[in-house]
């Protein structure tokens, strides 16, 4: 008999802490439905007390998801826990995840609390969460740097209080695999009531060891792993869901457990998260990178042609790389369009939304002969971005770039419904365009990142542009897609500036 490894996805909560990766409610629902389709066990939808927007997003995910457990994060305070309970009250299956720091440095310098006060607060938080659901998870924040004896006391007490999952976070990515595996083993051995709870881990990737630490914990008895799609997350990110899942699935001789995921949904979900957040997947990324199953070496190619297993330890199709041959084009109808998007996890709230997206599809089909799934994902994302850009709309763009001449751009924007026009020169057509936009908007922001990614192959591919801008300590990402790179660049910049102009009220904790 093998145990089940519970996959706890925190892309919507911890993944969203990546600078500029904030998601709208509708985007969170799209990703949550993709995770549900993948059969993820637990979806951490957000931190309800952080803002009204976060509360509504968690509430919306709780209402939309039926097969996965939906979780809300809460600090060990009555206000946080009550807010999480309210957000999750309509969930088919709900979990409250509460936490408080237990390391000496966090207790002394951040919380300004004694160990006894922390212990008392942890127990009270679990008991309060139990009023809303029997499915309560507790995390001793910065467990990886906590004193073992105190950690054992806290864990024993919260299990007695009703916590049924105990999560051990390596909050700052400080641990190494042998050390972290031993910690999990010792906790399970030393805590008298450890058999009454599932032990979980949540590892950060500051030393590039998040996946390795998580897997070491699994070998030593952890039966839940908290992870994110593409390893998205604050600083260097979190343990990557796709790497955890395929390591356990591929190395059954090492890991005495099994996962319940539909792994063929990994690549589609990875692309969706990348498209929505604007964080591109590096080509050599394990499992979901474009080169993950590519072979250029003649020796490798020869071996794979003779027997795939000579150089491939898993099939590309098993993680979703098998290409769907249903290619849409300008002669495709609304039904084929709606059906394919439904298969990709996209549902329209109204016929008006469908019609608007279908019009964009037809416009794209006039420019691009064949439209693939990645194009459709970008199209739906672009439709959402257009709704976000209410205050700034691109009316027209004219650029001139020729050999030996200084590139120039003329931009007309609708700013709060009023058209404004400016021209500017630049080092290239994109630079000139951005300078003209800045003349109109006068945002005073700093451009920190500009990247272009081809959504599909071919010279008629859509270009997807991601920009990152900063102002006053606030960082946001912007995205835009078009077959014309300069237009895509303008859309991305306007999307970022629109976000900067919107009010911001978030307060992310860190686990």
C-alpha positions as CSV (number, residue, x, y, z in Angstrom):
1,X,0.0,0.0,0.0
2,X,1.2,3.5,-0.9
3,X,0.1,6.7,0.7
4,X,-1.4,9.6,-1.3
5,X,0.7,12.7,-1.6
6,X,-1.7,15.7,-1.3
7,X,-0.8,18.5,-3.7
8,X,-1.6,21.9,-2.2
9,X,-1.3,24.6,-4.8
10,X,-0.6,28.2,-3.6
11,X,-0.2,29.9,-7.0
12,X,-3.1,32.2,-6.3
13,X,-1.7,33.2,-2.9
14,X,2.0,32.8,-2.6
15,X,2.6,32.9,-6.4
16,X,0.8,36.2,-6.5
17,X,3.4,37.7,-4.2
18,X,5.9,37.8,-7.1
19,X,6.4,41.6,-7.8
20,X,3.9,42.6,-10.4
21,X,2.0,39.2,-10.5
22,X,-1.2,40.4,-8.9
23,X,-4.3,38.7,-10.5
24,X,-7.8,39.9,-10.9
25,X,-10.7,38.0,-9.6
26,X,-11.6,36.6,-13.0
27,X,-8.0,35.6,-13.6
28,X,-7.9,33.7,-10.3
29,X,-11.1,31.9,-11.2
30,X,-9.6,30.8,-14.6
31,X,-6.4,29.5,-12.9
32,X,-8.4,27.8,-10.2
33,X,-10.6,26.0,-12.8
34,X,-7.4,24.8,-14.5
35,X,-6.0,23.5,-11.2
36,X,-9.3,21.8,-10.5
37,X,-9.2,20.2,-14.0
38,X,-5.7,19.0,-13.1
39,X,-7.2,17.5,-10.0
40,X,-5.2,19.5,-7.5
41,X,-6.3,18.5,-4.0
42,X,-6.2,21.9,-2.3
43,X,-6.2,25.4,-3.9
44,X,-5.1,28.2,-1.6
45,X,-7.1,31.0,-3.2
46,X,-5.7,34.0,-1.3
47,X,-5.5,36.0,1.9
48,X,-9.0,37.3,2.5
49,X,-8.2,40.0,5.1
50,X,-5.6,41.7,2.8
51,X,-8.1,43.7,0.9
52,X,-11.7,43.7,-0.3
53,X,-10.5,42.5,-3.7
54,X,-8.7,39.6,-2.1
55,X,-11.7,38.7,-0.1
56,X,-14.0,38.8,-3.1
57,X,-11.5,36.7,-5.2
58,X,-11.3,34.0,-2.5
59,X,-15.1,34.0,-2.2
60,X,-15.5,33.8,-6.0
61,X,-13.1,30.8,-6.2
62,X,-14.9,29.1,-3.3
63,X,-18.2,29.5,-5.2
64,X,-16.7,28.3,-8.5
65,X,-14.7,25.2,-7.5
66,X,-16.5,22.0,-6.6
67,X,-14.0,19.1,-6.7
68,X,-10.9,20.7,-5.0
69,X,-10.7,22.0,-1.5
70,X,-10.5,25.8,-1.4
71,X,-8.2,27.3,1.3
72,X,-7.9,30.8,2.7
73,X,-4.9,32.1,4.6
74,X,-5.2,33.8,7.9
75,X,-2.7,35.1,10.5
76,X,-3.3,33.9,14.0
77,X,-5.8,36.7,14.8
78,X,-9.5,36.6,15.2
79,X,-10.0,39.2,12.5
80,X,-8.1,37.3,9.9
81,X,-9.7,34.0,10.8
82,X,-13.2,35.4,10.8
83,X,-12.6,37.0,7.4
84,X,-11.4,33.7,5.9
85,X,-14.3,31.9,7.3
86,X,-16.7,34.4,5.8
87,X,-15.0,34.2,2.4
88,X,-15.1,30.4,2.4
89,X,-18.6,29.8,3.8
90,X,-20.1,28.7,0.4
91,X,-17.2,26.4,-0.5
92,X,-18.1,22.8,-1.3
93,X,-14.9,21.9,0.7
94,X,-13.2,24.6,2.7
95,X,-9.9,24.8,4.7
96,X,-8.6,27.7,6.8
97,X,-4.8,27.9,6.9
98,X,-3.6,29.9,9.9
99,X,0.0,30.7,10.9
100,X,2.3,32.4,13.3
101,X,6.1,32.6,13.4
102,X,8.1,30.3,15.8
103,X,11.7,31.1,15.1
104,X,13.6,33.1,17.7
105,X,14.4,36.0,15.2
106,X,10.8,36.3,14.1
107,X,9.3,36.1,17.6
108,X,11.8,38.6,19.1
109,X,12.2,41.1,16.2
110,X,9.0,40.9,14.2
111,X,6.2,39.8,16.6
112,X,7.8,41.1,19.8
113,X,6.2,38.2,21.6
114,X,7.5,35.6,24.0
115,X,7.5,31.9,23.0
116,X,4.6,31.3,25.5
117,X,2.6,34.1,24.0
118,X,3.1,32.6,20.5
119,X,2.1,29.1,21.7
120,X,-1.1,30.5,23.3
121,X,-1.9,32.5,20.1
122,X,-1.4,29.5,17.9
123,X,-3.8,27.3,19.9
124,X,-6.4,30.0,20.1
125,X,-6.2,30.5,16.3
126,X,-6.8,26.9,15.6
127,X,-9.7,26.7,18.0
128,X,-11.3,29.7,16.4
129,X,-10.8,28.4,12.9
130,X,-12.5,25.1,13.9
131,X,-15.7,27.1,14.4
132,X,-15.9,27.5,10.6
133,X,-14.5,24.2,9.4
134,X,-13.0,20.9,10.7
135,X,-10.3,21.2,8.0
136,X,-7.8,23.5,9.7
137,X,-4.1,23.8,8.7
138,X,-1.5,25.4,11.0
139,X,1.9,26.7,9.9
140,X,4.8,27.6,12.3
141,X,6.3,30.3,10.1
142,X,10.1,30.1,9.6
143,X,10.0,26.6,11.0
144,X,13.2,25.8,9.2
145,X,15.0,28.2,11.7
146,X,13.0,27.4,14.8
147,X,14.3,25.6,17.9
148,X,13.2,21.9,17.7
149,X,12.0,21.5,21.2
150,X,9.7,24.6,21.0
151,X,8.5,23.5,17.5
152,X,7.5,20.2,18.9
153,X,5.6,21.9,21.8
154,X,3.7,24.1,19.4
155,X,2.8,21.3,17.0
156,X,1.6,19.0,19.7
157,X,-0.6,21.8,21.1
158,X,-2.2,22.8,17.8
159,X,-2.9,19.2,16.9
160,X,-4.7,18.8,20.3
161,X,-6.6,22.0,19.4
162,X,-7.9,20.5,16.2
163,X,-5.4,21.1,13.4
164,X,-5.5,18.2,11.0
165,X,-2.7,19.4,8.8
166,X,0.6,20.8,10.1
167,X,2.7,22.6,7.6
168,X,6.5,23.1,8.1
169,X,7.6,26.1,6.0
170,X,11.2,26.8,5.0
171,X,10.1,30.5,4.8
172,X,13.5,32.0,3.7
173,X,14.8,29.0,1.7
174,X,17.6,28.4,4.3
175,X,17.5,24.6,4.6
176,X,19.3,21.9,2.7
177,X,17.7,18.5,1.8
178,X,19.3,16.3,4.4
179,X,18.7,18.8,7.2
180,X,15.1,19.5,6.2
181,X,14.4,15.8,5.7
182,X,15.8,15.1,9.2
183,X,13.6,17.9,10.6
184,X,10.4,16.3,9.3
185,X,11.5,12.8,10.5
186,X,12.3,14.1,14.0
187,X,9.0,16.0,14.3
188,X,7.0,13.0,13.3
189,X,8.9,10.8,15.7
190,X,9.0,13.3,18.7
191,X,5.5,14.8,18.6
192,X,3.3,12.4,20.6
193,X,0.1,13.0,18.6
194,X,1.7,13.3,15.2
195,X,-0.4,10.4,13.9
196,X,-3.5,12.6,14.2
197,X,-2.3,15.1,11.5
198,X,-0.9,15.2,8.0
199,X,2.6,16.7,7.9
200,X,3.1,19.2,5.0
201,X,6.0,21.3,3.7
202,X,6.2,24.7,2.1
203,X,9.7,25.4,0.7
204,X,11.1,28.5,-0.9
205,X,13.8,28.5,-3.5
206,X,16.3,31.1,-2.3
207,X,19.2,28.5,-2.6
208,X,17.6,26.7,-5.6
209,X,16.6,23.8,-3.2
210,X,12.8,24.1,-2.9
211,X,12.0,21.0,-4.8
212,X,14.9,19.0,-3.4
213,X,13.9,20.0,0.2
214,X,10.2,19.1,-0.5
215,X,11.1,15.7,-1.9
216,X,13.5,15.0,1.1
217,X,10.5,15.8,3.3
218,X,8.3,13.4,1.4
219,X,10.8,10.6,1.8
220,X,10.8,11.3,5.6
221,X,7.0,11.2,6.0
222,X,5.5,14.4,4.7
223,X,2.3,13.7,2.9
224,X,1.4,17.2,1.6
225,X,3.5,19.5,-0.5
226,X,2.7,23.1,-1.0
227,X,3.9,24.3,-4.4
228,X,3.1,26.7,-7.3
229,X,2.8,26.3,-11.0
230,X,6.1,27.2,-12.7
231,X,7.6,27.7,-9.3
232,X,6.1,31.1,-9.2
233,X,6.5,33.1,-6.0
234,X,8.2,35.8,-4.0
235,X,12.0,36.3,-4.4
236,X,13.3,33.1,-6.1
237,X,9.9,31.4,-6.0
238,X,8.4,28.3,-4.5
239,X,8.7,24.6,-5.1
240,X,7.4,23.9,-8.6
241,X,4.2,21.8,-8.8
242,X,5.2,20.2,-12.0
243,X,8.6,19.1,-10.8
244,X,7.3,17.7,-7.5
245,X,4.5,15.8,-9.3
246,X,6.6,14.3,-12.0
247,X,9.5,13.3,-9.7
248,X,7.0,11.4,-7.5
249,X,5.3,9.8,-10.5
250,X,8.5,8.9,-12.3
251,X,10.5,7.6,-9.3
252,X,8.0,5.3,-7.7
253,X,11.0,3.3,-6.4
254,X,12.1,6.2,-4.2
255,X,8.8,7.8,-3.1
256,X,6.4,5.6,-1.2
257,X,3.3,7.6,-2.2
258,X,1.3,8.5,-5.3
259,X,-0.4,11.6,-6.6
260,X,-3.9,12.0,-7.9
261,X,-3.2,14.6,-10.5
262,X,-4.1,14.5,-14.2
263,X,-0.6,15.3,-15.3
264,X,-1.6,15.9,-18.9
265,X,-3.0,19.2,-17.7
266,X,0.4,20.4,-16.4
267,X,1.6,22.2,-19.6
268,X,-1.8,23.9,-20.4
269,X,-1.9,25.1,-16.8
270,X,1.7,26.3,-17.0
271,X,0.9,28.3,-20.1
272,X,-2.2,29.8,-18.6
273,X,-0.3,31.0,-15.5
274,X,2.5,32.4,-17.6
275,X,0.1,34.2,-19.8
276,X,-1.9,35.8,-16.9
277,X,1.0,36.8,-14.7
278,X,3.4,37.8,-17.5
279,X,6.2,35.6,-16.1
280,X,7.6,33.7,-19.0
281,X,8.8,30.1,-18.6
282,X,12.5,29.7,-19.4
283,X,13.1,27.3,-22.4
284,X,15.2,24.9,-20.3
285,X,12.7,24.8,-17.4
286,X,12.1,21.2,-16.3
287,X,8.8,19.6,-17.5
288,X,7.2,22.8,-18.9
289,X,10.0,24.6,-20.7
290,X,10.0,24.6,-24.5
291,X,13.2,22.6,-24.6
292,X,12.3,20.1,-21.9
293,X,11.9,17.3,-24.4
294,X,14.0,18.7,-27.2
295,X,17.1,16.8,-28.4
296,X,19.8,18.5,-30.6
297,X,22.8,16.2,-30.0
298,X,23.1,13.7,-32.7
299,X,23.9,10.9,-30.2
300,X,20.7,11.8,-28.2
301,X,18.6,12.0,-31.4
302,X,19.9,8.6,-32.6
303,X,19.1,7.0,-29.2
304,X,15.6,8.5,-28.9
305,X,14.8,7.3,-32.5
306,X,15.9,3.8,-31.6
307,X,14.2,3.7,-28.2
308,X,12.7,6.7,-26.5
309,X,13.7,5.6,-23.0
310,X,17.4,5.9,-23.8
311,X,17.3,9.6,-23.2
312,X,13.7,10.4,-22.0
313,X,12.7,9.3,-18.5
314,X,9.0,10.4,-19.1
315,X,6.8,10.9,-22.1
316,X,6.1,14.4,-23.3
317,X,2.5,13.5,-23.7
318,X,2.2,12.6,-20.0
319,X,2.6,16.2,-19.0
320,X,0.5,17.7,-21.8
321,X,2.9,18.3,-24.6
322,X,0.8,16.2,-27.0
323,X,-0.3,18.8,-29.6
324,X,-4.0,19.2,-30.2
325,X,-4.4,19.1,-34.0
326,X,-7.7,21.1,-34.0
327,X,-6.4,24.4,-35.5
328,X,-8.8,27.3,-35.8
329,X,-8.8,29.8,-38.6
330,X,-10.9,32.6,-40.1
331,X,-13.5,30.1,-41.4
332,X,-14.1,28.6,-37.9
333,X,-17.4,29.4,-36.3
334,X,-18.5,30.5,-32.9
335,X,-19.3,27.0,-31.8
336,X,-15.8,25.7,-32.5
337,X,-14.4,28.8,-30.9
338,X,-16.5,28.4,-27.7
339,X,-15.9,24.6,-27.6
340,X,-12.1,24.9,-27.8
341,X,-12.0,27.6,-25.1
342,X,-14.2,25.5,-22.9
343,X,-11.8,22.6,-23.3
344,X,-9.1,25.1,-22.2
345,X,-11.1,25.9,-19.1
346,X,-12.5,29.2,-20.3
347,X,-16.2,29.9,-19.8
348,X,-18.0,33.1,-20.8
349,X,-20.3,34.7,-18.3
350,X,-22.6,36.1,-21.0
351,X,-23.2,36.0,-24.7
352,X,-21.9,39.6,-24.9
353,X,-18.5,38.4,-23.5
354,X,-18.4,35.5,-26.0
355,X,-19.3,37.9,-28.9
356,X,-16.5,40.3,-27.9
357,X,-13.9,37.6,-27.7
358,X,-15.1,36.1,-31.0
359,X,-14.7,39.4,-32.7
360,X,-11.1,39.6,-31.4
361,X,-10.6,36.1,-32.7
362,X,-11.9,37.0,-36.2
363,X,-9.6,40.1,-36.2
364,X,-6.6,37.9,-35.3
365,X,-7.6,35.3,-37.9
366,X,-7.4,38.0,-40.6
367,X,-3.8,38.6,-39.7
368,X,-2.7,35.0,-38.8
369,X,-3.6,32.0,-40.9
370,X,-3.7,29.3,-38.1
371,X,-4.6,30.0,-34.5
372,X,-3.4,27.6,-31.8
373,X,-4.3,27.1,-28.2
374,X,-1.6,29.5,-27.0
375,X,-3.1,32.2,-29.3
376,X,-6.5,31.6,-27.7
377,X,-5.1,31.8,-24.2
378,X,-3.4,35.1,-25.1
379,X,-6.6,36.4,-26.8
380,X,-8.7,35.8,-23.7
381,X,-6.0,37.4,-21.5
382,X,-5.8,40.3,-23.9
383,X,-9.6,40.7,-23.6
384,X,-9.3,40.9,-19.9
385,X,-6.5,43.4,-20.1
386,X,-8.5,45.6,-22.3
387,X,-11.2,45.8,-19.6
388,X,-8.5,46.8,-17.1
389,X,-7.3,49.6,-19.3
390,X,-10.4,51.7,-18.8
391,X,-8.5,55.0,-18.2
392,X,-5.9,54.5,-20.9
393,X,-6.8,53.3,-24.4
394,X,-4.6,53.2,-27.5
395,X,-6.5,55.0,-30.3
396,X,-3.7,55.1,-32.9
397,X,0.0,54.6,-33.3
398,X,2.2,55.6,-36.2
399,X,5.9,54.7,-36.1
400,X,8.7,55.4,-38.6
401,X,11.9,53.5,-38.5
402,X,14.4,53.4,-41.4
403,X,18.1,52.9,-41.9
404,X,20.1,56.0,-41.1
405,X,17.2,57.9,-39.6
406,X,16.1,58.5,-36.0
407,X,13.0,56.4,-35.2
408,X,9.9,58.4,-34.4
409,X,6.4,57.7,-33.1
410,X,3.1,59.5,-33.0
411,X,0.7,58.2,-30.4
412,X,-2.9,59.1,-29.8
413,X,-4.4,57.9,-26.5
414,X,-7.9,58.2,-24.9
415,X,-7.2,59.3,-21.3
416,X,-10.4,59.1,-19.3
417,X,-12.3,59.4,-22.6
418,X,-10.3,62.5,-23.8
419,X,-8.0,62.0,-26.8
420,X,-4.5,63.3,-26.5
421,X,-1.7,63.1,-29.0
422,X,2.1,63.3,-28.7
423,X,5.2,62.6,-30.8
424,X,8.7,61.5,-29.7
425,X,12.0,60.3,-31.1
426,X,13.8,57.3,-29.7
427,X,16.6,54.7,-30.0
428,X,14.1,52.4,-31.8
429,X,10.3,52.3,-32.6
430,X,9.4,50.9,-29.1
431,X,11.6,53.5,-27.3
432,X,10.0,56.3,-29.3
433,X,6.5,54.9,-28.6
434,X,7.1,54.7,-24.9
435,X,8.5,58.2,-24.7
436,X,5.4,59.5,-26.6
437,X,3.1,57.7,-24.2
438,X,5.0,59.1,-21.2
439,X,4.6,62.6,-22.5
440,X,0.9,62.1,-22.4
441,X,0.5,60.2,-19.2
442,X,3.3,61.8,-17.2
443,X,3.4,58.8,-14.8
444,X,7.0,59.4,-13.6
445,X,7.5,55.6,-13.5
446,X,10.7,53.6,-14.1
447,X,10.7,50.8,-16.7
448,X,12.5,47.9,-15.0
449,X,11.8,45.1,-17.5
450,X,10.9,44.7,-21.2
451,X,10.7,41.3,-22.7
452,X,9.2,39.8,-25.9
453,X,8.0,36.2,-26.3
454,X,6.7,34.6,-29.5
455,X,3.4,32.9,-28.6
456,X,3.7,30.3,-31.4
457,X,6.2,29.6,-34.1
458,X,6.3,31.4,-37.5
459,X,6.8,34.9,-38.7
460,X,3.1,35.6,-38.3
461,X,3.2,34.6,-34.6
462,X,1.7,36.9,-32.1
463,X,4.3,38.6,-30.0
464,X,3.5,38.8,-26.3
465,X,5.2,41.7,-24.5
466,X,5.7,41.9,-20.8
467,X,6.9,45.0,-19.0
468,X,7.6,45.8,-15.4
469,X,7.3,49.4,-14.1
470,X,8.0,50.8,-10.7
471,X,7.0,54.0,-8.9
472,X,7.2,54.9,-5.2
473,X,8.1,51.3,-4.2
474,X,5.2,49.8,-6.0
475,X,6.0,47.3,-8.9
476,X,3.5,46.2,-11.5
477,X,3.6,44.0,-14.6
478,X,1.9,44.9,-17.9
479,X,1.1,42.6,-20.8
480,X,0.1,43.0,-24.4
481,X,-0.2,40.8,-27.4
482,X,-0.4,41.5,-31.1
483,X,1.1,40.3,-34.4
484,X,2.7,43.7,-34.5
485,X,5.4,43.9,-31.8
486,X,5.3,47.7,-31.5
487,X,1.6,47.6,-30.9
488,X,1.9,44.8,-28.4
489,X,4.6,46.8,-26.7
490,X,2.3,49.9,-26.5
491,X,-0.5,47.7,-25.1
492,X,1.8,46.2,-22.4
493,X,3.0,49.6,-21.3
494,X,-0.5,51.0,-21.1
495,X,-1.7,48.0,-19.1
496,X,1.1,48.5,-16.6
497,X,0.4,52.3,-16.3
498,X,-3.3,51.6,-15.8
499,X,-2.4,49.3,-12.9
500,X,-0.2,52.0,-11.4
501,X,-3.1,54.4,-11.6
502,X,-5.4,52.1,-9.8
503,X,-5.6,52.0,-5.9
504,X,-3.6,49.4,-4.2
505,X,-4.5,47.9,-0.9
506,X,-2.7,44.6,-0.2
507,X,-0.8,43.3,2.8
508,X,0.8,39.9,2.0
509,X,2.1,37.7,4.7
510,X,4.9,35.4,4.0
511,X,5.2,31.6,4.7
